[in-house]
Amino acid sequence: MTRDRELAVVLTALAFVPALSLVSSTFGDLPLRQGDALAVLLTLGETLPLALRTRLPAVCLAAVGLSFAIHELFGYPRTFASIGLCFALYAAGAYSDRGRRLLPVLASAAYVAFSITLHLLGSPERFLDYLLFFIALAAVWTVGAYVRGRRAEEAERRRLGALAATAAERSRIARELHDVVTHHVTAMVVQADAAQFLTGSPDRVTDGLTAISGTGRLALAELRYLLGVLEATGESTPQRPSPVLGTIEDLVTQTRLGGQPVELVEEGERPALTVGARLAAYRVVQESLTNAVKHATGHRTEVRVCYTPDRIDIDVTTAGPPAELGGAPARGGRGLNGLRERVSMVGGELVAAARPGGGFSVQARIPAGDDS
């Protein structure tokens, strides 16, 4: 709005500079008459309405166009103010919303009426001159309409990009919720069920209740993180904190306390990991152990983690015949599909399949990433 007002003021000032009168878009070539008060008012009518060119482009074009037409029909001396017609036409093409298709028709009809009146007043312009002047004015309008179209396309791209980002974030949060709720609730249920049969061993009951409490606290911590992500909105949102995670050793210990026989084998020296790589590795082991507890209770599970300077290789193998695994992991539900997406997002690979001799295996290769 401020720029429109500035443009109107500048053009108004330049319109009264005699040297700039040679730069104009006058048309008609009628006999000249001396300037008077009406000429001054018409000059102002060709410049001051430009202050409304983006807010009310149709009104701006009507006011400027009418002032231009009367100025030419009366044969007043040319001024730089006539350039305002080009600005008004551009604005009508670039900023018109309502009546965007009707406005060019009305403007064209007004030009035809203007041309006929000029001819009746004795203008020496030929039909070709009228046509070329109309084409020039239409070209200015077309440039504005083109800019408007590009601006609309860009706005639509931004809208679709925002929708895609929102959908991706929802999918990510859904995966996180699945991992947190499924694993921790499953572990707590198994630990609680096991505690019912330990009433004769107070020490083991205490250990079981401690495991349930620790599992619940970790679940709450992760859920608080997810709620913080959901509540964070706006460009001023601080950088997202790292999720609250335990370690792979914690997952194995937690699962073992629930009664599932789990063995952890770690090889190599752990490299510096990005948050994404660390989270992906944690979730791979977490989901694999959850499936083992749900579909192969009591069967031995081995978690093998091999560290190299540039990646992590994870192999979680659960023993047992395929019938006892229920086939659910092999089909790949939300958990495994979510894991594949998560691992691929950090540049890794994940393969989950039933073993030929019975049981199930989840293998993942996760790049360590650049932690700098």
Salt bridges, closest charged atoms under 4 A:
ASP4 OD1 - ARG53 NE 3.03
GLU72 OE2 - HIS71 ND1 3.45
ASP97 OD1 - ARG148 NH2 2.73
ASP129 OD2 - ARG126 NE 3.46
GLU154 OE1 - ARG157 NH2 2.59
GLU154 OE2 - ARG158 NH1 3.80
GLU156 OE2 - ARG159 NH2 2.66
GLU169 OE2 - ARG172 NH2 3.01
GLU169 OE2 - ARG240 NH2 3.09
GLU176 OE2 - ARG172 NH1 3.74
GLU176 OE1 - ARG283 NH2 2.61
GLU176 OE2 - ARG342 NH1 2.95
ASP179 OD1 - HIS178 ND1 3.38
ASP179 OD2 - ARG283 NE 3.74
ASP179 OD2 - ARG342 NH2 2.92
GLU222 OE2 - HIS184 NE2 3.13
GLU222 OE1 - ARG283 NH2 2.85
GLU249 OE2 - ARG270 NH2 3.33
GLU263 OE1 - ARG300 NH2 2.56
GLU266 OE2 - ARG270 NH2 3.27
GLU267 OE2 - ARG304 NH1 2.70
GLU287 OE1 - HIS178 ND1 3.75
GLU302 OE2 - ARG300 NH2 3.58
GLU302 OE1 - ARG304 NE 3.57
ASP313 OD2 - ARG311 NE 3.02
ASP313 OD1 - ARG365 NE 3.31
GLU324 OE1 - HIS299 NE2 2.43
GLU341 OE1 - ARG175 NH1 2.90
